[in-house]
């Protein structure tokens, strides 16, 4: 299948691109004009590249339409750690995403798969299911949910198959070093103390290649609707950090309780992945 991937040089996008290529699909990868392609260096010779941004479709529109994608996996979105949750850049990403969706829908693309977030849900102490109430608390989550809702309406009007993968917490190779797991690993490996909250937050973490294979499954099974992309396994942040401390042999460098909990931070987030599992997907890498 001919698959157009946006955000292909990013953390998630690079792994999705590699999974598609390994499965025998043809890939046209959208990357920004200044993007460093180090995450996909090993597969560059197996794909086509187009450069541009969602805010300037004209920069790559002719190449995209001439290529005639059969599906799109849309992963490009503003997501700079520490800044993205309430940035107005989310509105820019939302508008660019809608423009892309409309362009593809008008030009006979068969399926559009977007990347959502578990933060779209109203957070409770139960495992979150796709039918649960949504109640985003950040601009990022609200913009994502808005795109999902609008995307479904646009797709219905145009006959496009629309799929939405709500990603929970993820980690793995090539992750941004500012995120908690690589940040803790690098700090301890460099012999520096790592300050953390008490760590009682409960999370649902999934390895990046399992996330990529989830998107591959949604594509190949021509799934429509919303799907949780998660492990369905609960784990505390403290457990993860203690695991890192023990594996590196320097647990004394972890300083639990040195930082307060963040005001917006929910204490329990876990998803139910049974809908995705029914398509034949299952996690391969345990924590």
Secondary structure as UniProt FT lines:
FT   STRAND          2..6
FT   TURN            7..9
FT   HELIX           11..22
FT   TURN            23..24
FT   STRAND          26..31
FT   TURN            33..34
FT   HELIX           38..46
FT   STRAND          48..51
FT   TURN            54..55
FT   HELIX           57..59
FT   HELIX           61..67
FT   STRAND          71..74
FT   TURN            81..83
FT   TURN            85..86
FT   HELIX           89..105
FT   TURN            106..108
FT   STRAND          111..117
FT   HELIX           118..120
FT   TURN            130..131
FT   HELIX           139..158
FT   STRAND          161..167
FT   STRAND          169..171
FT   TURN            173..174
FT   TURN            177..178
FT   HELIX           180..189
FT   TURN            190..191
FT   STRAND          194..195
FT   STRAND          202..203
FT   STRAND          205..207
FT   HELIX           208..220
FT   TURN            221..222
FT   STRAND          225..229
FT   STRAND          235..236
FT   HELIX           237..248
FT   HELIX           251..253
FT   STRAND          254..255
FT   TURN            256..257
FT   TURN            263..264
FT   HELIX           274..277
FT   TURN            278..280
//
